[in-house]
Amino acid sequence: MKRMFLLALVIVLVCSASVFAGGSKQDSGAKQLSFTFVLPMVPNEIWVVAKDGFEDACKLYGIKPVVVMPSTPNDINQMNNLMETAIVQKTDGLVTQPVNPEGMTPAFDKLNAAKIPFALVNSDAPKSGRVVSVGTGGDLGRVAGEYIVKKMGNTEIHYITALWALEASLAQDIHKNYQTALAKAPGGSKELTVLETRSDQLYITNGYEAAFATYPDANLSINVCGFGAAGAAKAATEANIGPDKLFIMGIDDIQETMDGIRSGRIQATMSQNFYRMGYEAVTHLYNKITKGINPPKDVIDSSTLVVDMSNITTYKQDMRNPASWK
């Protein structure tokens, strides 16, 4: 609280002393805006980056940042309650991830009724009334799938898929793009089973242990959850399945995944620019509220790329540099 107070004091003093180029700060004497970020879970290695982007953009524009999250990951009832609380507290703008668009419709409807603009990150709910959606999109599966096909050559692919939630629309979209890309493998491909991670590394490790025992011919693990690759790696190691027998593709850059790539246990991961998601969501809400300017597109691609040993030391260079974003 002390840090927040000092930050607010600095913002007030700076805003009253000067006019910023490009109007990036709120005008002197104007009511300070407050934005709320309803995270889908506690700010782990993935979501803390989105939180950083959100807070850095709020600082740039002189906005008071409020960050809240459910005690249970992806709990839509808790997330709905947090959004409703933000409405009661008269937030000026809100950012969240629609982990279940249909289940979160009641809260979205209340935001619209209260005329509070909101932005969505990492996945989308096109009919929610949101100002903008900033995220990677299902094309991640195509990019990753094509990379895998190139790496595995003429090998017949037998793969296990792990999604963070089976009903999540973005996870389903990425999954379909993976399937389409892998279907073009020269040696053919077959999906053996689909697992759910529940964003819990221990849970998915146990899931992979059972899957490897059931499907000993699996030679590819694709993961649409930040904790999936590490779970697959641990389960494979315990089952004495070597890296030469199992290609593991991750998503996001949690420490365990990056360590796995460096050791050779995990072959690659797909980066997502979560910093950009939080940052751009604030930017577009601010422009909408203060200038009446809509984003150039209502869906902004925050971009993705494959991270492997060839670029593991350099890929973060432009992730937090808005000037480099296309």
N, C-alpha and C positions, 0 to 999 in steps of 0.2 A: 504494500500500500504506500509505504514511504517513497519507493522508487517511482510509482505511478504519479504520486503527488508532485515530486520534483520534475518529472517529465512534463506534466501538465503546466507547471509553473514556467518552465523554460519555453514551452510553446507559446504561452500567453505573452511573455516578455518579448520574444522574438517577433511575434506577429504585430505587436503594438509599436515596434520600433522601425519596421521597414516594410516595403512592398516587394514581394518575391517575383522574380522573372517568370513569365508564363502563367502567373496566377496559380501556382501550385499550392500555396497556402491559403487558408480561408481568410477573407478580408478582415481587417482589424475591426473589432467591435461586434462582429457577427457571432451568433450563437455557435458554440463548438458542436460539431456533429459527433455522433457516437455510432459506431458500427459494431455489430455482434457477429462473431464467428462461432457457429455451432459445429464443432468437430464431431466426427462419427465415433471417436474413441479418444482415449488419453493421448496426448501428443508424443507418440513414440518416434522412432528414427525417421519414419516416413512423414507423419503429420506435423512434427515439429518444424519441418522445413516449410510447409504451407503456412503454418502459424507465423514463422519468421517473415515470410513474404507479406502476409496480411498486416503484421505489425509495422514493418518497414514502410509500407505504402501509407498506412494510417499516419505514421510520423511525418512523412513527406507532406501530406495534405493537412496536417493539423487536426486529425480526427482522433477521438478517444477510442482506443481499441478495447473490446470486451471479448474474452475467449472463454467458452464454456464447452463441456463435453459430458456425455453419459457415463455412468459408472460401468456399464456393460457395453462392450464394443457393438456398434451398429444397431443398438436398441432403438427402434423407431418410436416407441411410446415415450421413452425418455427424451429423445431428440425433439419430438413434437411438443412435449412439455417445456423444453428449454426455449423453443421458438415462441411459444405462447407467452412465456415469462418475459422474453425480450420485447414482445409487443406491449405488454403491460408496463414495462419500464421505458417505453417510448424510444426504442432504438430508431435511428434514422435510416439504417440500412442493415442488411443481414446477408451472411454468406454461409452456405452449408453444402454438404454432399447429400444428394437424394439417394440414399442406400436402398430405399424401396419407394419409388415414386408414388405408387398407388396408396401405400400405407401412410405416406406423409402428406397426402392431399388435404386432409383437414387443416393442418397447420399452414400449408401454402394458401389455402382459401382465406384463412384468417389474416395472413399477411397482406393479401390483395385487398381484403375488405378494409383493413386499416391503412391502406395506401402506403405501405412500407415496401420500397423496392428491394429486391433480393437477387443475389447471384448464386449460381450453382457451380461446384468444382468437382473434377475427377469423374463425374458421370452426369447425366442429363435427365431432365423431366420436361420435355418440350411443351407440354400442355399445362404446366404449373403456373404460368404467368411471370416467370423469371425474366429479368432484364437481359442476362447473358449467362452462357454456360462456358466455363473455361476448363478444358481437360484434353486428354490424349485421344480418346475415342477408340473405336473398335479396330481401326487400321493398324494399331500396334500388333495385333495378331498376324496380320499379313506380313508386316516387316519382319517379325520374329520368325514366322513360318518359312519365309523364303530364305532367310539366313540359315535355318536348320537344314532345309533341303539341300542347300549348297554345301554345307559342311558334311552331311551324312552321305552324299553322293548316291551310289546305286544300292545302298543298304535298304532292305525292306524295313520300314519303320513301324514299330509296335509301341504305341505311346499311352501314357497315363496322364490325365489332365486333372489339375487341382484348381478350383475356383474359390474365391473368398466366400461366396454365398451362391448357391445354385440358382436362386431366384433373382439375383441382381442383374438388371438389364445390361449394364456395361460389361459385366463379366461374361454374359451370354453372347454379346456382340463380339467381344475379343475372341471368345471360344470359336464362334462360327468362322471368323476370319482365319484363325489357326487351321481349322478343319479344311477350309477351301485351299489354303496354301499347301498343306501337307498332302492333300489328295493328288497333287501334281508331282509328288516324289517319283523319280525314275524307277525305284524299286518297289513302289507301292506303299501304302500305309494303312494301318488299322488302329482305331482307338479301342483300348482295352476296357477302360473304366473311367468314370469322372468322380473325383473326390471333392469334399467341401472342407476348407481349412478353418472356417469360423474365426479367421484372423488370430489363430492360436497355434503357436509353433509346436507345442507338445501334442496338441490334438492331431495336427496333420502329420507329425512324425509317426504317431501310432497308426494313422490311416495308411501311410506309405508302407509301414512294416507289414501290415496285413495285405496290401496290394501286391508288394513284391513277392510275398509267399504264394499268393494266388496266381500271379502272372509272372512266372520266372523268365519269360521271353521278352519282357519289357526292355526296350533299349532307349527310350526317350521319356523324359518327365518334363511336361510343360506346366508352368505355374502362373496363375493369374491371381496372385496374392503375394505380398512382400515376404511372408513367412514360409511360403511353400518350398522354395528351392533349398533353404537351410534344412527344412524338415526332410526333404527327399534325400539330401546329402547324408544326413545323420543315419537315416534308416538304411540307405544303401551301404554305407560303411559298416554298419553293424551286421548286415546280411552278407558281407564280403563280396559285394558287387562293385568292381573296380570302375574307375572313370572311363576305361577303354570299353566297358560293356554298357554303360548308361550315360547318355547325354542329358545334362540337366540345364534347362533354360529357366531363368528366374524373371522376376519383375521387381523394379525398384532397387535401391542400393543400401539396404540395411547392412550393418557391419558383417554379420555372419555370411551374407551372400558375397560381399566383396572379398572377404578372407577366403571363401571357397573358390573364387575365381583365381586368386593369387596362388593358391595351393594346387590348382588343377582339378579339384573335386567337382566344381561347378564350371561349366564351359562358358556361360554368358548370362547376362541379364538385360532386361529392357529398362532404360532410364525413363522416368517421367519427371517433368519439371514442376514439382509441387510448389516450389518457391514462386514460380511464375503464376501458378493457379491462384494462390493467395493474393499476390501483388496485383495482378490484372483485374481480379474481381473487385478489389477496392477502387482501382482507377476508374473502371467503367461505372460503378455505382456513384462515385464522386462526381464524374462528369454529367451523369444523368440528373443528379439532385441539384447541383449548383449551376449548371449551364444548360440543362435541357438537351444535352447531346447524347444520342443513342450510340452504342458501340457500332463499328463498321459492319460487324456480323453478329448475329445473336449466338453463334457457336464459334468459339475461339480455340484453335488447335494449339495446345501448349507444347507440342512436339515430343518426339521420342527418338531414340537411337539405340542400337545394340552396343553394350559395353562388354568387352572381353579383354584379354591381356594386351591387345594391340593399342588400346586407348584408355586403359583403366586409370592412368595417372594424369590424363589431360581432359577427360570429358566434362568435368565440373567447371572448367574455366569460364564458359559463357552462361552457365545455368542461372547465375545471380546477377547477370549484367543485362538490364532491360534494353540497352542499345544494340545488343546482338540478336534480339528476338525478331523473328520475321512474322 
